[in-house]
Amino acid sequence: MEKESTTKTPPKIKGEVFIKKERCKGCGFCIQFCPSKVLAFSKEFNEKGYHFPEAVNPDACIGCNLCGLYCPDFAIFSVREKKSK
C-alpha cells in the first residue's frame, strides 16, 4: 500500500519594502544584501544627488528587513504582512 504524501507546501511569506529616498546616500548595501533581489538602483536622483533604491520586484519581498539592518542611514525597511485568519 502506497502512502500519500502528507508534506504541505509552506505558505509564501509576503513582505513590503518602504524607501525614504531623501535619506539615501546611494551606498547600495540594501541592494547587495537583499536575498530576494527585490531592489535595484533607480535611474532618478534624490535631492542629495544620489541614485536611491527602488523595488523592481516587490512581489518577491519576504519582509526579512535585511535591507533596513544594513542601511547606515535608516532610509529603507521592510515588514512582513500579517497573516489573515
C-alpha positions in Angstrom: 0.0 0.0 0.0 1.4 3.4 -1.0 1.4 6.3 1.4 0.0 9.6 0.3 2.4 12.5 0.6 1.5 14.5 3.7 4.0 17.2 3.2 2.5 20.6 2.6 4.0 23.5 0.8 4.6 26.2 3.4 2.7 29.4 2.9 4.6 32.1 0.9 5.9 34.8 3.2 4.9 38.2 1.9 6.6 41.5 2.8 6.6 45.1 1.8 9.5 47.4 1.4 9.4 51.1 2.3 12.1 53.5 0.9 12.8 57.1 2.2 14.6 58.2 -0.9 15.7 61.6 0.5 17.7 59.9 3.3 19.5 57.6 0.9 23.2 58.2 0.0 23.3 55.5 -2.6 25.7 53.0 -0.9 23.8 50.0 -2.3 24.0 47.8 0.8 20.3 47.2 0.7 20.5 46.0 -2.9 23.6 43.9 -2.2 22.1 42.1 0.8 18.5 41.5 -0.3 18.1 37.7 -0.5 15.1 38.0 -2.8 16.6 40.5 -5.3 13.8 42.9 -4.8 15.8 46.1 -5.1 17.8 47.9 -7.8 19.1 51.5 -8.2 16.6 53.9 -9.6 17.6 56.0 -12.6 16.4 59.0 -10.8 18.4 61.1 -8.3 17.3 62.3 -4.9 17.8 65.9 -3.7 21.3 65.0 -2.5 22.3 63.8 -6.0 22.3 60.1 -5.3 20.6 57.2 -7.0 18.3 55.6 -4.5 16.9 52.0 -4.5 13.6 51.1 -5.9 11.6 47.9 -5.6 11.9 46.4 -9.1 10.4 43.0 -7.9 8.2 43.9 -4.9 6.2 40.6 -5.0 9.4 38.8 -4.1 9.8 40.7 -0.8 9.7 38.4 2.2 9.9 41.1 4.8 13.2 39.9 6.3 14.3 43.6 6.8 18.0 42.8 5.9 17.8 46.0 3.8 16.9 48.0 6.9 19.5 46.3 9.1 22.4 47.1 6.6 21.3 50.7 5.8 23.5 53.1 7.6 21.1 56.0 7.1 17.8 54.3 8.1 16.5 55.1 4.6 14.8 51.7 4.0 12.9 49.0 5.9 10.6 46.1 5.2 7.8 44.5 7.1 6.0 41.2 6.9 2.3 41.1 6.1 0.2 39.8 9.0 -1.4 36.5 8.4 -5.2 36.8 7.9 -7.2 34.3 10.0 
